[in-house]
Amino acid sequence: MNEEFKNRIAELLMSRRTALIVVDVQNDFCAPEGAFGRKGFDLSHVERSVANLVPFIDRCRKSGMPVLFVRTFHGDWTDSSSWLWRLGGLNKQTPVCRTNSWGAGFYKVEPEDNDFIVTKHRFSGFSGTDLDLVLRSRGVETLFFTGVTTNVCVETTARDGFNLNYNVVLVEDCCGAFTPEEHASTVVNMNKYFGVACNSAMLLQLMESPT
């Protein structure tokens, strides 16, 4: 990260109008026994990201930053023909994150009473949800994006956040994908077009430095 971007993030953090967004850290996406694990997807990158994310969530909470968990629920009322055929029809063969199922439960993270949970039915956390309303009600201007998968639901939500005029920061070591290449493609996209990618250690250093 160049010095200009670092100074930009420090400037954004000074406003205290930042929220942490945790996307789709759920059993079906992350657990070996979940839908993608049973299908043979490589979860090693996802697992490393969750290991980094758990303490990062705790540090953000302690700083007073709002924490919002975005989760996926799929069911008969929201599924469509086009939606069911995503991933080459995988969801027709292996249901993913069915409403209130074990697979839709959180994986190694747990919202607390002061956190907010957003339930989505598409890739973006802003699509058909109250996420934008909640953030604007709290005066939030900058979003830290974390979760899985980096190149699908995290990136789609981050892009929509950018289009809604939020400042976008991808916490790259707290995001996971099924391949390092897919993860890296989003890091390039974020840095080039939509905001900035930064690791959690740098963000914590900036958050905790005197202002």
N, C-alpha and C positions, 0 to 999 in steps of 0.2 A: 504494500500500500504506500502510495506516495504521500508526502507531507501535506499536500493540499487537501486530499481526501481525509487524512487524519484530523486536520484542523476543522474540516467541515463537520465531521462526526462530533468532535468536542463541542463545537458551536451548537449543534442540535441538542446535545445532552444538557447543555446549560439551561435550556428552556424548561426542563423537567416535564415536557409534554410527549413522553415516549412510552410506548406500550410494547410488551413482549407477546408475540403471536406464536403459539405452539400448534402445529398443523399435523393432524392424523397420526399421532403416536398411539396406535391402536394394535391390538393383538393380531388381526388379520394381516397387517402390513409388516409387523416387526417380529412376532414370535415364531419360533421354528414350527410350532404346532398350528400356526395360523394359515390362512388361505394361500398366501404366496410362499410361505415356507414349505407347505405340503406339495406345492407345485414345483419345488426344486429351485426357486429363486435364491440367489446368493444374498444372504442377509448380513454379511460381515460388516459392510460399510454402514448399514443401518444401525447395527448394534454399537459400533464405535460412536456414532453420532448421538445415540441415546445416552451412552455413558458420559459424554461431555455435556449433554443437555440437562441432566438431572441436577447437578450442582449449579449450573448456570441459572436455572429457574429459581433455585433457592436464593442465590445472590441477588437476583433482580427483585424478588419479593422483599428481601431485607432492605433494599434501597428505596422501597416504596413504589416501585414501578408497577402499574397494572399488568396483570397476567391474564391472557385470554387463550383458552383452549378451543381449537376448532376440531370437530370430530365429524366423521362421515357416518351417516345412516342411510342404508338402501332398503327399499321395500316396494311392494306392489303399487303403492299410490304414487311413487315418484319415478319408478323405472319406466323407460320408454324403449322402443325397439332399437333406436340408434344407440342409446346408452348401454343396453345389454350386450351389444356387439362390439363395444370397445375392447381393446386388448385381444383382438381376434376372437372374440366370443368367450374369453376366459370366464367372465362373470356368469355366463349361462351354464358353464360346466361346474364351476366352483363358486357358490355365492360368497360375496365379500361384504363384510360389515352390515349384516342384516340387522335391522332395528332391534336394539336391546339384547342382542346375542353376545356370547362370550367374545366372538371375533371383533365386535364393535367396541369392546371395553378398552380402557386405557392400558398401555403397556409401560410399566416401570415409572410412570408419572401419575400423579394424583392431584386433581384440582382441590384447592382449599376453599373455605367458605367465602373468602374475599375475592376469589378468582371468578371469571365469567366463562361460561361454556356456550359456544356457538355450534349448532347442528346444521350441517350442510348436506346437500344431496347431489352435488356436482363437484368438479375439480376445484373450483374457486370458493373460498370462504366468504366471498361477497355475493355470490350468486343466490338470490332468493333468501337471504338471511338478514338479520338485524345488526350485522357486524359494523357496518358504516355508521348506523345510528348510534350505537353504543360508543364507538370511538369519538364521534363528534360531540356527543353529550358530555364526555369526559375532557374535551378540549385537546385530544391527542393529535399530534402532527407528524410524529416519526414512529415507524414500526420496525421492530426487530423481528425478522422472520426466522423460524426454526422448524424442525420436524421432518416429515417424510411424505412423499418422496421429493427430493430436491427439484427434479426436473419436471414434475407433474403438478401435484397439488400445491406445493410450496411456491413454485415459480408462477403458476397461474394466479394464485392469490396475491402474490407480490406484484405481478403486472397490473392486476386490477386495482390494487392499492395505489400504485403509481398513477394510473389513469384517473384516480379520484383525488389526486394532488397530495397524497401522503409522501413523506420522505421515506425511502426504502433502504433498509440495511439488512443484508443477508448474513446471518451468523453462520459462516460456512462450515465450521467444525461441529455445529449442532444441527446440521441437516444431513440426511442420509438418502442414498439412492441404491438401486440394485446393481449398478456398475459405477466404478469411479469415473468412467468417461461421461456418463449421463450427468453425474454430479458436476463435473468440470465444465460441461457445456452451459449449465445454468450460472455458474460463477462468472464465466465470460460474459453471458448476456446481462447479468446484473451490473457488472462493472462498466460495461460498454454502453448500455441503453437505459437502465431503469433505476440505478442507485449506486450502491457500493457493497462489496462483499468484504467481510472482516472476520477475524477469528474472535472467539469469546474472551481470550486472555487480553487482547488489545482493548476490547470494549469495557471489560471490568476495570482495567487500568485507567481508562478515560473516565469511567463512571465514578471511581473512587478517588480520583485526584482532586486536590483542593481547587475551588473555583473563585 
